[in-house]
Amino acid sequence: MSSISVSSVPDTRRWAWLPRVGSWRYYALLGAIGMLVLGPLGGITAAFMNFSIGFFVGGQVLAGILGSVVTYGYGSEGKHGANYIQTTAASVAGMMAMSTLIQAMTWMGMPPVPNWQLVTYMLCIGMMAAGIGMLYTPILVERMQLTFPSGLAVANILRALTDPVLLKRSVSRLFGGMAAGLGTGFAAAKIPLLEAVELSASTFGAGLIVGARVGIPAIVGGLVFWALGPYFISIGWLKAGEPFRKIAFLIALGLILGAAIVDLTLIFWRAARRLRDVNAVQTEVPEEQRTGPRASTPRLLAWVAVWTAATVFCGVNFFHEPLGYMLLAVGLVYVFAIVNGISLGLTDQNPISSAFVVTVLILASLGLKDPMLGLLAAMVVFVSSSVAGDMQQDRSTGWRLGSNRALQFRFQVAGLLLGAILAVVIAKLFMSAYPVLNLDQTAMSAEQAPAQWTSAMTYKFVGALRSLTDPEPYQTDAIWIGVAIGLVTELLRKLIWGHAGYKRWARSSKGAFAADFVLDAVLLPSPYASSFGGFVNLSTSAWFAGGGVISSFINTVAPKPAAGEDELPADMSSTSLVGGGLIAGDALAALTLGIIGLLSVL
């Protein structure tokens, strides 16, 4: 990546021993930090979250902060280097999070697949998705100027972290949380009392990040599903001894799909209005750097064509996927890359699980009967939705900072290359170290289900594939009941919280604020948040909610910025940084204990 003329870039280095911006040593430094340090750290965290909880937190913010430590010596120019680092690291971590698909293959009894075939398949999908995501960025990022809240937060963070005091404070909280998560992870595995209460630093940390308005609905949803357990048994939807989530996850899937119908309708309507009135957008964004490699649409189209063909070839020849299913899956990628991109740009939510389930529904309606073929075809859409969304969000950060578009794409591609390899490695490592991860939880009783390894995302995928390809009548009913509840709930939420008079009333007094909180978190919670309680054990929802309550309490009573001071992005709040550190530390503890246990057996 030495195509930038070194002399054309201002020399803002604080220390002369640092490699000059634009030199090959400079790009080697950025790539090494992103690919070999921050990316694997974020990837271990993301994979661990999927195995233990069932969702993962994007690593852009943490990678941006830690990347700024490396590039601090470059002064104002360091924000571009930190952006390239976080782009690479997020690509590695995002691909490693896809390891849950390998767990799903094991649960479904799929014959072992050579590792090189899995790596090649995931790599081809990722490279195709990165190109498709970049194809849409001129529309979503530059023309429509969608917010991409996390992308905006990272841009603000990278600008702010040229302040040494702020940088030191942020890093200390991150590493403080990481140390606490590491210690708690070891203690929970060795101290019977902590094991008895099913302490999970990562679940608690995730709650610290999302807050009470997401955490409380999760435990409310879990309690409602738990309380309905006897009723489900009485009507034959559950057998005695089976966990409530064996049927609750179908209703929860419906909740997500029902809410998504409302949101996607509004998203398309807002997107259409924005496209018609682009001139109304007043966002001031610096021009992209005019130095360095130029972006080329013909080259990008050729890239997409080559990797699309490679993806189809791998699916047909490695896994004997019917050509029609593969072509349909690839076609759906082009749809979901823009649908999920709009959703991510407007709401900061990338509904990759919904994309997977909808793909399975479409394939089933066309005659799909083999759940393993359904998994491998829907895998194309799932991985692509994640990678394309990351590309668009990362590019929104680069566009705001003025970072070079072509260089940023190259850094993402480099991250995907390593991420595809590590996705298979980390899945094999965790599943070898913790054999319980290999056991199909959809066939377990409540007593047999592991407390620590909920694996909600895998549970969702496997359950959906089995129930949708050859469903019992009540399973279809459960999904449609969930769709109806999610649709009505989300419509009511949009009407209430979109009403100007209600918003004024909610801000009018502490009593009104409390009533609004109860309505939002307990009485009429978001289907996306409450559905979480249907995918995991009750204890997981409880720790998640506990972290959310504590986070919201701390952020409510914390002193507000003085007049003239800018409020920091939510991603840089103390609770968010500590929460991210807890997750990373708990993941490292689990990985360390797993490796020790694996070595002792060998």
C-alpha positions as CSV (number, residue, x, y, z in Angstrom):
1,M,0.0,0.0,0.0
2,S,2.7,2.5,-0.9
3,S,0.8,4.3,-3.6
4,I,0.5,7.5,-1.5
5,S,3.3,10.0,-2.2
6,V,5.0,10.5,1.2
7,S,5.9,14.1,0.4
8,S,2.2,14.9,-0.4
9,V,1.1,14.2,3.2
10,P,1.7,16.7,6.0
11,D,4.3,15.5,8.4
12,T,2.5,15.7,11.8
13,R,4.6,13.2,13.7
14,R,5.3,14.0,17.3
15,W,8.4,11.7,17.3
16,A,10.8,11.3,14.3
17,W,11.3,7.6,14.9
18,L,7.8,6.8,13.8
19,P,7.4,5.7,10.1
20,R,6.4,8.5,7.8
21,V,2.7,8.6,6.8
22,G,2.3,7.0,3.3
23,S,5.4,4.8,3.6
24,W,5.2,1.0,3.4
25,R,6.4,0.8,7.0
26,Y,3.5,3.0,8.1
27,Y,0.9,0.8,6.4
28,A,2.7,-2.3,7.7
29,L,2.4,-1.0,11.3
30,L,-1.4,-0.2,10.9
31,G,-2.1,-3.6,9.3
32,A,-0.1,-5.5,11.9
33,I,-1.9,-3.8,14.8
34,G,-5.3,-4.3,13.2
35,M,-4.9,-7.9,12.0
36,L,-2.6,-9.4,14.6
37,V,-3.6,-7.6,17.8
38,L,-6.9,-5.8,18.0
39,G,-8.7,-7.9,15.4
40,P,-8.1,-11.2,17.1
41,L,-8.9,-9.6,20.5
42,G,-12.2,-8.4,19.2
43,G,-12.8,-11.6,17.4
44,I,-12.3,-13.8,20.5
45,T,-14.7,-11.5,22.3
46,A,-17.3,-11.6,19.6
47,A,-17.1,-15.4,19.2
48,F,-17.2,-15.9,23.0
49,M,-20.3,-13.7,23.2
50,N,-22.1,-15.7,20.5
51,F,-21.2,-19.0,22.2
52,S,-22.1,-17.8,25.7
53,I,-24.9,-15.3,25.1
54,G,-26.0,-15.3,21.5
55,F,-25.2,-11.9,20.1
56,F,-22.0,-9.9,19.8
57,V,-21.1,-6.2,20.1
58,G,-19.2,-4.7,17.2
59,G,-15.6,-4.0,17.9
60,Q,-15.3,-0.7,16.0
61,V,-15.4,1.6,19.1
62,L,-12.9,-0.4,21.2
63,A,-10.6,-0.9,18.2
64,G,-10.8,2.8,17.4
65,I,-9.8,3.8,21.0
66,L,-7.0,1.3,21.2
67,G,-5.9,2.1,17.6
68,S,-5.6,5.8,18.7
69,V,-3.0,4.7,21.2
70,V,-0.9,3.5,18.4
71,T,-1.4,6.5,16.1
72,Y,-1.4,9.2,18.8
73,G,2.2,10.0,17.8
74,Y,0.9,11.2,14.4
75,G,-1.1,14.1,15.8
76,S,-4.1,15.1,13.7
77,E,-3.1,12.8,10.9
78,G,-3.4,9.9,13.4
79,K,-7.2,9.8,13.0
80,H,-6.9,8.3,9.5
81,G,-4.4,5.7,10.7
82,A,-6.6,4.8,13.6
83,N,-9.6,4.5,11.2
84,Y,-7.7,2.1,9.0
85,I,-6.8,0.1,12.1
86,Q,-10.3,-0.1,13.4
87,T,-11.6,-1.0,9.8
88,T,-9.1,-4.0,9.7
89,A,-9.8,-5.1,13.3
90,A,-13.6,-4.9,12.8
91,S,-13.3,-7.1,9.7
92,V,-11.3,-9.7,11.5
93,A,-13.6,-9.7,14.5
94,G,-16.8,-9.7,12.5
95,M,-15.7,-12.7,10.5
96,M,-14.6,-14.5,13.7
97,A,-18.1,-13.9,15.1
98,M,-19.5,-16.0,12.2
99,S,-18.0,-19.1,14.0
100,T,-21.5,-19.7,15.4
101,L,-22.4,-21.1,12.0
102,I,-19.8,-23.9,12.4
103,Q,-21.4,-24.7,15.8
104,A,-24.8,-24.9,14.0
105,M,-23.3,-27.4,11.6
106,T,-22.2,-29.6,14.5
107,W,-25.6,-29.4,16.2
108,M,-27.3,-30.5,13.1
109,G,-25.0,-33.5,12.7
110,M,-23.5,-32.3,9.4
111,P,-20.6,-34.5,8.2
112,P,-17.2,-33.0,8.9
113,V,-16.1,-30.5,6.3
114,P,-12.4,-30.0,5.5
115,N,-11.3,-26.8,7.2
116,W,-9.8,-25.4,3.9
117,Q,-13.2,-25.6,2.3
118,L,-14.9,-23.8,5.2
119,V,-12.2,-21.1,5.1
120,T,-12.5,-20.7,1.3
121,Y,-16.3,-20.5,1.4
122,M,-16.4,-17.9,4.1
123,L,-13.6,-15.9,2.4
124,C,-15.4,-15.9,-0.9
125,I,-18.6,-14.7,0.8
126,G,-16.8,-12.0,2.7
127,M,-14.9,-10.7,-0.3
128,M,-18.1,-10.6,-2.4
129,A,-20.0,-8.8,0.5
130,A,-17.3,-6.2,1.0
131,G,-17.5,-5.3,-2.7
132,I,-21.3,-5.1,-2.7
133,G,-21.3,-3.1,0.5
134,M,-18.8,-0.6,-1.0
135,L,-21.0,-0.4,-4.2
136,Y,-23.9,0.9,-2.1
137,T,-21.8,3.4,0.0
138,P,-22.1,6.2,-2.6
139,I,-25.9,6.0,-2.2
140,L,-26.2,5.3,1.6
141,V,-23.2,7.3,2.9
142,E,-22.5,10.1,0.5
143,R,-25.8,10.8,-1.2
144,M,-28.4,9.9,1.4
145,Q,-26.0,10.8,4.2
146,L,-27.5,8.3,6.7
147,T,-26.4,8.8,10.2
148,F,-24.8,5.4,11.0
149,P,-24.7,6.2,14.7
150,S,-21.8,3.9,15.6
151,G,-19.9,5.2,12.6
152,L,-20.5,8.7,13.7
153,A,-19.5,7.8,17.3
154,V,-16.2,6.3,16.0
155,A,-15.5,9.4,13.9
156,N,-16.1,11.6,17.0
157,I,-13.9,9.3,19.1
158,L,-11.0,9.4,16.7
159,R,-11.2,13.2,16.5
160,A,-11.4,13.5,20.3
161,L,-8.6,11.1,21.1
162,T,-5.9,13.5,20.0
163,D,-6.5,14.8,23.6
164,P,-3.9,12.9,25.7
165,V,-6.0,13.3,28.9
166,L,-9.1,11.9,27.3
167,L,-7.1,9.1,25.6
168,K,-5.6,8.0,28.9
169,R,-8.9,8.1,30.7
170,S,-10.6,6.0,28.0
171,V,-7.9,3.4,27.9
172,S,-7.7,3.1,31.7
173,R,-11.4,2.3,31.9
174,L,-11.2,-0.2,29.0
175,F,-8.2,-2.0,30.6
176,G,-9.7,-1.7,34.1
177,G,-12.9,-3.5,32.8
178,M,-10.8,-6.1,31.0
179,A,-8.8,-6.9,34.2
180,A,-12.1,-7.2,36.2
181,G,-13.6,-9.4,33.5
182,L,-10.5,-11.6,33.4
183,G,-10.5,-12.0,37.2
184,T,-14.2,-12.7,37.4
185,G,-14.0,-15.2,34.6
186,F,-11.4,-17.2,36.4
187,A,-13.2,-16.9,39.8
188,A,-16.6,-18.0,38.4
189,A,-15.0,-21.2,37.1
190,K,-13.3,-22.0,40.4
191,I,-15.5,-20.6,43.2
192,P,-18.7,-22.7,43.8
193,L,-20.8,-19.8,45.1
194,L,-20.1,-17.8,41.9
195,E,-20.8,-20.8,39.8
196,A,-24.1,-21.4,41.6
197,V,-25.4,-17.9,40.9
198,E,-24.2,-18.4,37.2
199,L,-22.2,-15.2,37.3
200,S,-21.3,-14.0,33.8
201,A,-19.1,-10.9,33.5
202,S,-19.7,-10.8,29.7
203,T,-23.5,-10.8,30.0
204,F,-23.3,-8.1,32.8
205,G,-20.9,-6.1,30.6
206,A,-23.2,-6.3,27.6
207,G,-26.0,-4.9,29.9
208,L,-23.7,-2.1,30.8
209,I,-23.3,-1.2,27.2
210,V,-27.0,-1.3,26.2
211,G,-28.6,0.2,29.3
212,A,-31.9,-0.4,31.2
213,R,-34.3,0.3,28.3
214,V,-32.9,-2.8,26.6
215,G,-31.9,-4.9,29.6
216,I,-35.2,-4.8,31.5
217,P,-37.3,-5.8,28.5
218,A,-35.0,-8.9,28.1
219,I,-35.8,-10.1,31.7
220,V,-39.5,-9.1,31.3
221,G,-39.7,-11.2,28.2
222,G,-37.9,-14.1,29.9
223,L,-40.2,-14.0,32.9
224,V,-43.3,-13.9,30.7
225,F,-42.1,-16.9,28.7
226,W,-41.1,-18.8,31.9
227,A,-44.5,-18.1,33.5
228,L,-46.2,-19.4,30.4
229,G,-44.2,-22.7,30.5
230,P,-47.0,-24.7,32.3
231,Y,-49.6,-23.4,29.8
232,F,-47.4,-24.4,26.9
233,I,-47.1,-27.9,28.4
234,S,-50.9,-28.1,28.9
235,I,-51.6,-27.4,25.2
236,G,-48.9,-29.7,24.0
237,W,-46.4,-27.1,22.7
238,L,-43.8,-28.3,25.3
239,K,-43.1,-31.6,27.1
240,A,-42.6,-31.7,30.8
241,G,-39.0,-30.9,31.6
242,E,-38.2,-29.1,28.4
243,P,-36.9,-25.5,28.7
244,F,-39.4,-22.8,27.9
245,R,-37.1,-21.4,25.2
246,K,-37.7,-24.5,23.1
247,I,-41.0,-22.9,22.0
248,A,-40.4,-19.4,23.2
249,F,-37.7,-18.9,20.6
250,L,-40.3,-19.3,17.8
251,I,-42.5,-16.7,19.3
252,A,-39.4,-14.5,19.8
253,L,-38.5,-14.9,16.1
254,G,-42.0,-13.8,15.2
255,L,-41.6,-10.8,17.5
256,I,-38.5,-9.7,15.6
257,L,-40.1,-10.3,12.2
258,G,-43.3,-8.4,13.1
259,A,-41.3,-5.4,14.4
260,A,-39.0,-5.6,11.3
261,I,-42.1,-5.3,9.0
262,V,-42.9,-2.0,10.6
263,D,-39.4,-0.7,10.7
264,L,-38.5,-1.7,7.2
265,T,-41.6,-0.1,5.8
266,L,-40.7,3.2,7.6
267,I,-37.1,2.8,6.5
268,F,-38.0,2.6,2.9
269,W,-40.4,5.5,3.2
270,R,-37.7,7.7,4.9
271,A,-35.1,6.6,2.4
272,A,-37.4,7.5,-0.6
273,R,-38.0,10.9,0.9
274,R,-34.3,11.4,1.5
275,L,-33.4,10.5,-2.0
276,R,-36.0,13.0,-3.4
277,D,-34.7,15.8,-1.2
278,V,-30.9,15.2,-1.0
279,N,-30.3,19.0,-1.1
280,A,-32.0,19.3,2.2
281,V,-29.2,17.5,3.9
282,Q,-26.9,20.1,5.6
283,T,-24.2,17.8,7.0
284,E,-20.8,19.3,6.5
285,V,-18.3,16.6,5.7
286,P,-14.6,17.1,4.7
287,E,-13.7,16.1,1.2
288,E,-11.9,12.8,0.8
289,Q,-8.2,13.0,0.6
290,R,-7.1,13.6,-3.0
291,T,-3.8,11.8,-2.4
292,G,-3.4,8.1,-2.7
293,P,-5.1,5.5,-4.8
294,R,-8.3,6.5,-6.7
295,A,-11.5,4.5,-6.3
296,S,-12.6,2.8,-9.6
297,T,-16.1,1.6,-10.1
298,P,-15.2,-0.7,-13.0
299,R,-12.6,-2.4,-10.9
300,L,-15.1,-2.7,-8.0
301,L,-17.7,-4.3,-10.3
302,A,-15.1,-6.7,-11.6
303,W,-14.2,-7.6,-8.0
304,V,-17.8,-8.3,-7.1
305,A,-18.3,-10.4,-10.2
306,V,-15.3,-12.6,-9.6
307,W,-16.1,-13.2,-5.9
308,T,-19.8,-13.8,-6.6
309,A,-18.8,-16.5,-9.1
310,A,-16.3,-18.0,-6.6
311,T,-19.0,-18.1,-3.9
312,V,-21.5,-19.9,-6.2
313,F,-18.7,-22.3,-7.3
314,C,-17.7,-23.2,-3.7
315,G,-21.3,-23.8,-2.6
316,V,-22.1,-26.1,-5.5
317,N,-18.8,-28.0,-5.6
318,F,-17.9,-28.2,-1.9
319,F,-21.3,-28.7,-0.4
320,H,-23.4,-30.0,-3.3
321,E,-25.7,-27.0,-2.9
322,P,-28.3,-26.9,-5.8
323,L,-27.3,-24.1,-8.2
324,G,-30.8,-22.5,-8.0
325,Y,-30.5,-22.1,-4.2
326,M,-27.0,-20.6,-4.5
327,L,-28.1,-18.1,-7.1
328,L,-31.2,-17.2,-5.0
329,A,-29.0,-16.7,-1.9
330,V,-26.6,-14.5,-3.8
331,G,-29.5,-12.5,-5.2
332,L,-30.8,-12.0,-1.7
333,V,-27.4,-10.6,-0.7
334,Y,-27.9,-7.7,-3.0
335,V,-31.3,-7.0,-1.4
336,F,-30.2,-7.4,2.2
337,A,-27.0,-5.4,1.8
338,I,-29.0,-2.3,1.1
339,V,-32.0,-3.1,3.4
340,N,-29.8,-3.9,6.3
341,G,-27.5,-1.0,5.4
342,I,-30.4,1.5,5.5
343,S,-31.5,0.0,8.9
344,L,-27.9,0.3,10.2
345,G,-27.6,3.8,8.9
346,L,-30.9,5.0,10.5
347,T,-31.3,2.9,13.7
348,D,-27.8,1.4,14.3
349,Q,-29.3,-2.1,14.1
350,N,-28.1,-4.6,11.6
351,P,-30.8,-7.4,11.6
352,I,-28.5,-10.2,10.3
353,S,-30.5,-12.9,12.2
354,S,-33.7,-11.7,10.5
355,A,-32.0,-11.9,7.1
356,F,-31.0,-15.5,7.9
357,V,-34.5,-16.5,9.0
358,V,-36.2,-14.8,6.1
359,T,-33.8,-16.5,3.7
360,V,-34.8,-19.9,5.2
361,L,-38.5,-19.0,4.9
362,I,-38.1,-18.2,1.2
363,L,-36.1,-21.3,0.5
364,A,-38.6,-23.4,2.4
365,S,-41.5,-21.9,0.4
366,L,-39.6,-23.0,-2.8
367,G,-39.4,-26.6,-1.6
368,L,-36.4,-26.7,0.6
369,K,-36.5,-29.8,2.8
370,D,-32.9,-30.5,3.8
371,P,-32.0,-28.2,6.7
372,M,-28.3,-28.6,6.1
373,L,-28.6,-27.2,2.6
374,G,-30.7,-24.4,4.0
375,L,-28.0,-23.6,6.5
376,L,-25.3,-23.4,3.9
377,A,-27.4,-21.3,1.5
378,A,-28.6,-18.9,4.3
379,M,-25.0,-18.7,5.5
380,V,-24.2,-16.7,2.4
381,V,-26.8,-14.0,3.3
382,F,-25.9,-14.0,7.0
383,V,-22.2,-13.5,6.5
384,S,-22.8,-11.0,3.7
385,S,-25.2,-8.9,5.7
386,S,-22.7,-8.6,8.5
387,V,-19.7,-7.8,6.3
388,A,-21.5,-5.4,4.0
389,G,-23.0,-3.6,7.0
390,D,-19.5,-3.3,8.5
391,M,-18.2,-1.9,5.2
392,Q,-20.9,0.7,5.1
393,Q,-20.5,1.7,8.7
394,D,-16.7,1.9,8.5
395,R,-16.9,3.9,5.3
396,S,-19.3,6.4,7.0
397,T,-16.5,7.0,9.6
398,G,-13.9,7.3,6.8
399,W,-16.1,9.7,4.8
400,R,-16.6,12.0,7.8
401,L,-12.9,12.0,8.6
402,G,-11.8,12.4,4.9
403,S,-10.0,9.1,4.9
404,N,-9.1,7.6,1.5
405,R,-11.9,5.3,0.2
406,A,-9.7,2.9,-1.8
407,L,-7.2,2.5,1.1
408,Q,-10.0,1.8,3.6
409,F,-11.4,-0.9,1.3
410,R,-8.0,-2.6,1.1
411,F,-7.7,-2.6,4.8
412,Q,-11.1,-4.2,5.2
413,V,-10.2,-6.9,2.6
414,A,-6.9,-7.7,4.5
415,G,-8.9,-8.1,7.7
416,L,-11.4,-10.4,6.0
417,L,-8.6,-12.6,4.7
418,L,-7.3,-13.3,8.2
419,G,-10.8,-13.3,9.7
420,A,-12.0,-16.2,7.5
421,I,-9.1,-18.3,8.8
422,L,-9.6,-17.4,12.4
423,A,-13.3,-17.9,12.3
424,V,-12.7,-21.7,11.7
425,V,-9.8,-21.8,14.1
426,I,-11.6,-20.1,17.0
427,A,-14.7,-22.3,16.5
428,K,-12.7,-25.5,16.6
429,L,-10.7,-24.2,19.6
430,F,-13.7,-23.3,21.7
431,M,-15.6,-26.4,20.8
432,S,-12.6,-28.6,21.5
433,A,-11.9,-26.9,24.9
434,Y,-15.6,-26.9,25.9
435,P,-17.3,-30.1,24.6
436,V,-20.7,-28.9,25.8
437,L,-20.7,-26.5,22.9
438,N,-21.0,-29.5,20.5
439,L,-24.2,-30.7,22.1
440,D,-27.5,-29.8,20.4
441,Q,-29.3,-27.7,23.0
442,T,-32.6,-27.8,21.0
443,A,-32.9,-31.4,22.0
444,M,-32.0,-30.8,25.7
445,S,-34.3,-30.6,28.8
446,A,-34.2,-27.6,31.1
447,E,-31.9,-29.4,33.5
448,Q,-29.5,-30.5,30.8
449,A,-29.1,-27.0,29.2
450,P,-25.7,-25.4,30.2
451,A,-25.9,-22.2,32.2
452,Q,-22.8,-20.5,30.9
453,W,-23.0,-21.5,27.2
454,T,-26.5,-20.4,26.1
455,S,-25.5,-20.1,22.4
456,A,-28.8,-18.3,21.6
457,M,-27.9,-17.4,18.1
458,T,-27.0,-21.0,17.2
459,Y,-30.2,-22.2,19.0
460,K,-32.2,-19.7,16.9
461,F,-30.6,-20.9,13.6
462,V,-30.9,-24.6,14.2
463,G,-34.4,-24.4,15.7
464,A,-35.6,-22.2,12.8
465,L,-34.1,-24.6,10.2
466,R,-35.6,-27.7,11.7
467,S,-39.0,-26.2,12.5
468,L,-39.4,-24.2,9.2
469,T,-38.4,-27.0,6.8
470,D,-40.6,-29.7,8.4
471,P,-42.7,-27.9,11.0
472,E,-45.3,-29.1,13.4
473,P,-48.5,-27.1,13.0
474,Y,-48.2,-25.5,16.4
475,Q,-44.6,-24.3,15.5
476,T,-46.0,-22.3,12.6
477,D,-48.8,-20.9,14.9
478,A,-46.2,-19.8,17.4
479,I,-44.3,-17.8,14.8
480,W,-47.4,-16.1,13.5
481,I,-48.5,-15.3,17.0
482,G,-45.1,-13.6,17.6
483,V,-45.4,-11.7,14.3
484,A,-48.8,-10.4,15.3
485,I,-47.6,-9.3,18.7
486,G,-44.4,-7.8,17.3
487,L,-46.3,-5.9,14.6
488,V,-48.9,-4.4,16.9
489,T,-46.4,-3.6,19.6
490,E,-44.0,-1.8,17.2
491,L,-46.9,0.1,15.6
492,L,-48.1,1.3,19.1
493,R,-44.5,2.3,20.0
494,K,-44.1,4.3,16.8
495,L,-47.4,6.1,17.4
496,I,-46.7,6.9,21.0
497,W,-43.0,7.8,20.9
498,G,-43.4,9.6,17.6
499,H,-46.1,11.9,19.0
500,A,-44.7,15.4,19.7
501,G,-47.1,16.0,22.6
502,Y,-46.1,12.8,24.3
503,K,-42.4,13.5,24.0
504,R,-43.0,17.0,25.6
505,W,-45.0,15.4,28.4
506,A,-42.3,12.7,29.0
507,R,-39.7,15.5,29.5
508,S,-42.0,17.7,31.7
509,S,-41.3,16.2,35.1
510,K,-39.5,13.4,36.9
511,G,-42.8,11.6,37.4
512,A,-43.5,11.7,33.7
513,F,-40.0,10.5,32.9
514,A,-40.5,7.5,35.3
515,A,-43.9,6.7,33.7
516,D,-42.3,6.9,30.2
517,F,-39.5,4.5,31.4
518,V,-42.0,2.0,32.8
519,L,-44.0,2.1,29.6
520,D,-40.9,1.7,27.4
521,A,-39.1,-1.0,29.4
522,V,-41.9,-3.0,31.0
523,L,-45.4,-2.4,29.7
524,L,-44.7,-1.9,26.0
525,P,-41.1,-3.0,25.5
526,S,-39.4,-3.1,22.1
527,P,-39.9,-6.5,20.5
528,Y,-36.2,-6.6,19.6
529,A,-35.3,-6.3,23.2
530,S,-38.0,-8.5,24.8
531,S,-37.4,-11.3,22.3
532,F,-33.9,-11.8,23.8
533,G,-35.6,-13.4,26.8
534,G,-37.0,-16.1,24.5
535,F,-33.6,-17.2,23.2
536,V,-31.6,-17.6,26.5
537,N,-31.9,-19.0,30.0
538,L,-33.6,-16.9,32.6
539,S,-30.3,-16.3,34.5
540,T,-28.7,-14.9,31.4
541,S,-31.5,-12.4,31.0
542,A,-31.2,-11.5,34.7
543,W,-27.5,-10.6,34.5
544,F,-28.1,-8.8,31.3
545,A,-30.8,-6.7,32.9
546,G,-28.7,-6.1,36.0
547,G,-25.9,-4.6,33.9
548,G,-28.5,-2.4,32.1
549,V,-30.1,-1.1,35.3
550,I,-26.7,-0.2,36.9
551,S,-25.5,1.5,33.6
552,S,-28.6,3.6,33.3
553,F,-28.5,4.6,37.0
554,I,-24.9,5.7,36.8
555,N,-25.4,7.6,33.6
556,T,-28.5,9.3,35.0
557,V,-26.8,10.6,38.2
558,A,-23.5,11.4,36.6
559,P,-22.7,15.1,36.3
560,K,-23.6,16.7,33.1
561,P,-21.0,18.5,30.9
562,A,-20.4,22.1,31.9
563,A,-21.5,24.9,29.7
564,G,-19.4,25.0,26.5
565,E,-18.2,21.5,26.9
566,D,-19.1,18.9,24.3
567,E,-20.9,15.8,25.6
568,L,-18.9,12.6,24.8
569,P,-20.5,10.0,22.5
570,A,-22.4,7.3,24.4
571,D,-19.8,4.8,23.2
572,M,-17.2,6.6,25.3
573,S,-19.2,6.7,28.6
574,S,-17.6,5.0,31.6
575,T,-20.2,2.2,31.7
576,S,-19.8,1.5,28.0
577,L,-16.0,1.3,28.2
578,V,-16.0,-0.8,31.4
579,G,-18.7,-3.1,29.9
580,G,-16.6,-3.6,26.7
581,G,-13.6,-4.4,28.9
582,L,-15.6,-6.9,31.0
583,I,-16.6,-8.8,27.9
584,A,-13.1,-8.9,26.5
585,G,-11.6,-10.0,29.8
586,D,-14.2,-12.7,30.4
587,A,-13.6,-14.0,26.8
588,L,-9.8,-14.1,27.5
589,A,-10.5,-16.0,30.7
590,A,-12.7,-18.6,29.0
591,L,-10.1,-19.0,26.2
592,T,-7.2,-19.4,28.7
593,L,-9.1,-21.9,30.8
594,G,-10.2,-23.8,27.7
595,I,-6.6,-24.0,26.3
596,I,-5.3,-25.2,29.7
597,G,-8.0,-27.8,29.9
598,L,-7.3,-28.9,26.3
599,L,-3.6,-29.2,26.9
600,S,-4.1,-31.2,30.1
601,V,-6.2,-33.8,28.1
602,L,-3.6,-34.0,25.4
